[in-house]
Amino acid sequence: MDNHYYLAFDVGGLFINGAVLNSRGEIIPNTESYFPSKSNADREELLNHFVHIICRQIAKILDKYFTIDGIGFAFPGPFDYQKGVSFISGVNKFESLYGVDLRTELTLRLKQQKLFLQHASTPFRIVFENNADMFALGEWTTVKAKDYDRVIFLTLGNGTGSAFMENGVIIKNREDIPTNGWVYCHPFHDSIVDDYLSTRGILRIAQHLNVNPSLSLKEIADAARSGLKDEKEVFLRFGDLLGEMLLLFIKPFQPDALVIGGQIVKCHDLFMGEVQRALENEQVTILLSDQTSYRTFVGLSKAMNP
């Protein structure tokens, strides 16, 4: 089985991170790759882009004889993961894939690729899973989260991903958690959580504070660290909102730990103080993850090769 491999992709609104995994779920050295997501492209361009990056990853495998047993995509919701159909809409990413049977469409295109046909196993699997669920599964498998019975996992980036876990099992439908374990669509202030606790949420706060609207998240963070008052205030307000949102779900679920990952965690020094103050009366341990995609790959490997 040493020459049997899986391809894993963590799909975000800005970037798609990819890796090749062996049959033991280990990442093959020098196969981690970063691709633009092209999430605003039309349907055909996006489907062809996925096929292109799949073939790029297959080409990274150096074994003379090898087999690809499956491809796993960790995709944001809403998404019918069993059928492989995206229902993402209204969040300025992957709109053109709404209602598309991605498994069928990708399989048809891959079968036209010589490199794929040379190495694909029979039968061949394309698996779709929720990215926050895979992050949770990977964190539970590999790090400190396993020390806790009840955990909320959160990914902060282009959107707000979430998963609720009890004793290593992801909970989807129960009275003490939101439907599907998804907080992103929960009503919050004058909209939903996703509009506030995401990159665009931070940029919206920045706009309200008259911070240069052309700055990126990283540039605003760098300015805040240099001591600029308005830029610092952007993250303080974000931390207040994050703490407020978390209390909505911590109160009913009563987790032992909260694990936060995603791109925005790179700015944790600017907002986590406010979060900790908001949660100071809650008996919950806060853990930060700086390896979101890696943990997601680990989770995907288990979904593809249980």
CORGICOR-V448314 format. One record per backbone hydrogen bond with DSSP energy under -1.0 kcal/mol. CO is the residue of the C=O (numbers start at 1). NH is the residue of the N-H. E is the energy in kcal/mol with one decimal. If there is no record, write none. Layout:
CO | NH | E
CO | NH | E
//
This chain:
1 | 4 | -1.8
3 | 67 | -2.6
5 | 69 | -3.0
6 | 21 | -3.1
7 | 72 | -3.0
8 | 19 | -2.1
9 | 74 | -3.2
10 | 17 | -2.3
14 | 37 | -2.3
15 | 12 | -2.0
16 | 35 | -2.5
17 | 10 | -3.2
18 | 33 | -2.6
19 | 8 | -2.8
20 | 28 | -3.0
21 | 6 | -2.6
22 | 25 | -2.2
26 | 22 | -2.3
28 | 31 | -1.4
33 | 18 | -2.7
35 | 16 | -2.9
38 | 41 | -2.2
39 | 94 | -2.4
42 | 46 | -2.4
43 | 47 | -2.5
44 | 48 | -2.5
45 | 49 | -1.9
46 | 50 | -2.3
47 | 51 | -2.0
48 | 52 | -2.4
49 | 53 | -2.4
50 | 54 | -2.0
51 | 55 | -2.3
52 | 56 | -2.2
53 | 57 | -1.9
54 | 58 | -2.2
55 | 59 | -2.0
57 | 60 | -1.1
58 | 61 | -1.6
67 | 5 | -2.9
68 | 121 | -2.4
69 | 125 | -1.3
70 | 7 | -2.3
71 | 127 | -3.1
72 | 9 | -2.4
73 | 129 | -2.6
74 | 11 | -2.6
75 | 131 | -1.5
78 | 87 | -2.2
79 | 81 | -1.2
80 | 84 | -2.1
80 | 85 | -1.8
84 | 102 | -2.3
85 | 80 | -3.3
86 | 99 | -3.4
94 | 97 | -1.3
95 | 98 | -1.6
97 | 100 | -2.4
100 | 102 | -1.5
101 | 105 | -2.4
102 | 106 | -2.7
103 | 107 | -2.0
104 | 108 | -2.3
105 | 109 | -1.6
106 | 110 | -2.8
107 | 111 | -1.9
109 | 112 | -1.3
110 | 113 | -2.2
113 | 117 | -2.3
114 | 118 | -2.0
116 | 120 | -2.1
119 | 68 | -3.2
125 | 71 | -2.2
127 | 73 | -2.9
129 | 75 | -2.9
130 | 134 | -2.3
131 | 135 | -2.2
132 | 136 | -2.4
133 | 137 | -2.6
134 | 138 | -2.5
135 | 139 | -2.6
136 | 140 | -2.6
137 | 141 | -1.8
138 | 142 | -1.8
139 | 143 | -2.3
143 | 146 | -1.7
144 | 147 | -2.5
145 | 148 | -1.9
149 | 167 | -3.1
150 | 256 | -2.4
150 | 257 | -1.7
151 | 165 | -2.9
152 | 259 | -2.7
153 | 163 | -2.0
154 | 261 | -3.1
155 | 161 | -2.6
156 | 264 | -2.3
157 | 199 | -2.5
159 | 157 | -2.3
161 | 155 | -2.2
163 | 153 | -3.2
164 | 171 | -3.2
165 | 151 | -2.6
166 | 169 | -1.7
169 | 166 | -2.7
172 | 180 | -1.5
174 | 177 | -1.7
178 | 181 | -2.5
179 | 182 | -1.7
183 | 186 | -1.9
184 | 194 | -2.6
186 | 193 | -2.0
188 | 191 | -2.3
191 | 188 | -2.2
192 | 195 | -1.1
193 | 196 | -1.7
193 | 197 | -2.8
198 | 202 | -2.1
199 | 203 | -2.3
200 | 204 | -1.8
201 | 205 | -2.0
202 | 206 | -2.4
203 | 207 | -2.0
204 | 208 | -2.0
205 | 209 | -1.5
206 | 211 | -2.8
207 | 210 | -1.6
212 | 215 | -1.7
216 | 220 | -2.4
217 | 221 | -2.4
218 | 222 | -2.7
219 | 223 | -2.1
220 | 224 | -2.4
221 | 225 | -2.4
222 | 226 | -1.3
223 | 228 | -2.0
224 | 227 | -1.4
228 | 232 | -2.1
229 | 233 | -2.2
230 | 234 | -1.6
231 | 235 | -1.1
232 | 236 | -1.8
233 | 237 | -2.5
234 | 238 | -1.8
235 | 239 | -2.6
236 | 240 | -2.0
237 | 241 | -2.4
238 | 242 | -2.6
239 | 243 | -2.5
240 | 244 | -2.3
241 | 245 | -2.6
242 | 246 | -2.6
243 | 247 | -1.8
246 | 249 | -1.2
246 | 250 | -2.7
247 | 251 | -1.8
249 | 253 | -1.7
250 | 254 | -2.6
256 | 285 | -2.5
257 | 152 | -2.0
258 | 287 | -3.4
259 | 154 | -2.8
260 | 289 | -2.7
261 | 156 | -2.7
262 | 265 | -1.2
263 | 266 | -1.6
264 | 267 | -2.3
265 | 268 | -2.2
267 | 270 | -2.5
268 | 272 | -2.7
271 | 275 | -1.4
272 | 276 | -2.8
273 | 277 | -1.8
274 | 278 | -2.0
275 | 279 | -1.7
279 | 282 | -2.2
282 | 284 | -1.8
285 | 258 | -3.0
287 | 260 | -2.6
291 | 295 | -2.6
292 | 296 | -2.2
293 | 297 | -2.6
294 | 298 | -2.1
295 | 299 | -2.3
296 | 300 | -2.5
297 | 301 | -2.3
298 | 302 | -1.4
299 | 303 | -1.7
300 | 304 | -2.5
301 | 305 | -1.9
//
